[in-house]
Amino acid sequence: MEPENINILTIEPGYLRRLLFKLRAASLGDADTPRDARDNALYGEHHITLKEEVDTCAVREELVAEIDGLDPDHQQELVALMWVGRGDFDSDEWPEALALAMQRADAPASRYLLSHPMAADEIASGLEELGHDHLLEDGSY
């Protein structure tokens, strides 16, 4: 008998939701992130101030500690979600995405994820592709 949902995530959904908001906040200060995207990622139409841009460094440091503190399975889920979200894999290939993330887990996941300015959006797209797009609204799978 085939499992009902092979795209089961083990990261606590409320935590993943908060992590996505932090990733978006960290991308605000990233020079590679288009200014409009940085402005709108967290604050809607509000234009960020210098203090808010400086604060993104603290958020980034916090993210490094958080992501690197996750167990390896959860780190691999984040990487695989990003890959699914940017189109490297589709939802049917979720097990393959996880397997590849496991194979490539020799570098810190935080460094890899934070090197992608649109990681939060790509992870959110991955959630949508796997049928978990409501997570950002209600914090559950």
Contacts in CASP RR format, 6 or more apart in sequence:
PFRMAT RR
TARGET T0000
AUTHOR 0000-0000-0000
METHOD contacts of the structure
MODEL  1
MEPENINILTIEPGYLRRLLFKLRAASLGDADTPRDARDNALYGEHHITL
KEEVDTCAVREELVAEIDGLDPDHQQELVALMWVGRGDFDSDEWPEALAL
AMQRADAPASRYLLSHPMAADEIASGLEELGHDHLLEDGSY
6 94 0 8 1.000
6 95 0 8 1.000
7 91 0 8 1.000
7 94 0 8 1.000
7 130 0 8 1.000
7 131 0 8 1.000
7 132 0 8 1.000
9 16 0 8 1.000
9 77 0 8 1.000
9 81 0 8 1.000
9 130 0 8 1.000
9 132 0 8 1.000
9 141 0 8 1.000
10 73 0 8 1.000
10 74 0 8 1.000
10 77 0 8 1.000
11 70 0 8 1.000
11 74 0 8 1.000
11 77 0 8 1.000
11 78 0 8 1.000
13 132 0 8 1.000
13 135 0 8 1.000
13 139 0 8 1.000
13 140 0 8 1.000
13 141 0 8 1.000
14 135 0 8 1.000
14 139 0 8 1.000
14 140 0 8 1.000
16 127 0 8 1.000
16 135 0 8 1.000
17 135 0 8 1.000
17 136 0 8 1.000
17 139 0 8 1.000
19 63 0 8 1.000
19 66 0 8 1.000
19 67 0 8 1.000
19 78 0 8 1.000
20 120 0 8 1.000
20 123 0 8 1.000
20 124 0 8 1.000
20 136 0 8 1.000
21 42 0 8 1.000
21 120 0 8 1.000
22 59 0 8 1.000
22 62 0 8 1.000
22 63 0 8 1.000
22 66 0 8 1.000
23 63 0 8 1.000
23 113 0 8 1.000
23 114 0 8 1.000
23 119 0 8 1.000
23 120 0 8 1.000
23 123 0 8 1.000
24 41 0 8 1.000
24 42 0 8 1.000
24 120 0 8 1.000
24 121 0 8 1.000
25 41 0 8 1.000
25 42 0 8 1.000
25 56 0 8 1.000
25 59 0 8 1.000
26 56 0 8 1.000
26 59 0 8 1.000
26 60 0 8 1.000
26 63 0 8 1.000
26 114 0 8 1.000
27 33 0 8 1.000
27 37 0 8 1.000
27 38 0 8 1.000
27 41 0 8 1.000
27 56 0 8 1.000
27 117 0 8 1.000
27 118 0 8 1.000
27 119 0 8 1.000
27 120 0 8 1.000
28 38 0 8 1.000
28 39 0 8 1.000
28 41 0 8 1.000
28 42 0 8 1.000
28 48 0 8 1.000
28 52 0 8 1.000
28 53 0 8 1.000
28 56 0 8 1.000
29 38 0 8 1.000
29 48 0 8 1.000
29 53 0 8 1.000
29 56 0 8 1.000
30 38 0 8 1.000
30 56 0 8 1.000
30 117 0 8 1.000
32 117 0 8 1.000
33 41 0 8 1.000
33 117 0 8 1.000
33 118 0 8 1.000
37 118 0 8 1.000
38 48 0 8 1.000
39 45 0 8 1.000
39 46 0 8 1.000
39 47 0 8 1.000
39 48 0 8 1.000
41 120 0 8 1.000
43 52 0 8 1.000
60 114 0 8 1.000
63 110 0 8 1.000
63 114 0 8 1.000
64 108 0 8 1.000
64 110 0 8 1.000
64 111 0 8 1.000
64 114 0 8 1.000
66 110 0 8 1.000
67 75 0 8 1.000
67 78 0 8 1.000
67 108 0 8 1.000
67 109 0 8 1.000
67 110 0 8 1.000
67 113 0 8 1.000
67 114 0 8 1.000
68 75 0 8 1.000
68 108 0 8 1.000
68 109 0 8 1.000
68 110 0 8 1.000
70 78 0 8 1.000
70 109 0 8 1.000
72 102 0 8 1.000
72 105 0 8 1.000
75 101 0 8 1.000
75 105 0 8 1.000
75 109 0 8 1.000
76 98 0 8 1.000
76 101 0 8 1.000
76 102 0 8 1.000
76 105 0 8 1.000
76 109 0 8 1.000
77 98 0 8 1.000
77 101 0 8 1.000
78 109 0 8 1.000
78 113 0 8 1.000
78 123 0 8 1.000
79 101 0 8 1.000
79 104 0 8 1.000
79 105 0 8 1.000
79 109 0 8 1.000
79 112 0 8 1.000
79 113 0 8 1.000
80 89 0 8 1.000
80 94 0 8 1.000
80 97 0 8 1.000
80 98 0 8 1.000
80 100 0 8 1.000
80 101 0 8 1.000
81 122 0 8 1.000
81 123 0 8 1.000
81 126 0 8 1.000
81 127 0 8 1.000
81 130 0 8 1.000
82 113 0 8 1.000
82 116 0 8 1.000
82 119 0 8 1.000
82 122 0 8 1.000
82 123 0 8 1.000
82 126 0 8 1.000
83 89 0 8 1.000
83 97 0 8 1.000
83 100 0 8 1.000
83 101 0 8 1.000
84 90 0 8 1.000
84 91 0 8 1.000
84 93 0 8 1.000
84 94 0 8 1.000
84 97 0 8 1.000
84 125 0 8 1.000
84 126 0 8 1.000
84 129 0 8 1.000
84 130 0 8 1.000
85 122 0 8 1.000
85 123 0 8 1.000
85 124 0 8 1.000
85 125 0 8 1.000
85 126 0 8 1.000
85 128 0 8 1.000
85 129 0 8 1.000
86 118 0 8 1.000
86 122 0 8 1.000
86 125 0 8 1.000
87 129 0 8 1.000
88 97 0 8 1.000
89 96 0 8 1.000
89 97 0 8 1.000
90 129 0 8 1.000
91 129 0 8 1.000
91 130 0 8 1.000
91 131 0 8 1.000
94 130 0 8 1.000
113 119 0 8 1.000
116 122 0 8 1.000
124 133 0 8 1.000
124 136 0 8 1.000
127 133 0 8 1.000
127 135 0 8 1.000
127 136 0 8 1.000
132 141 0 8 1.000
134 140 0 8 1.000
135 141 0 8 1.000
END
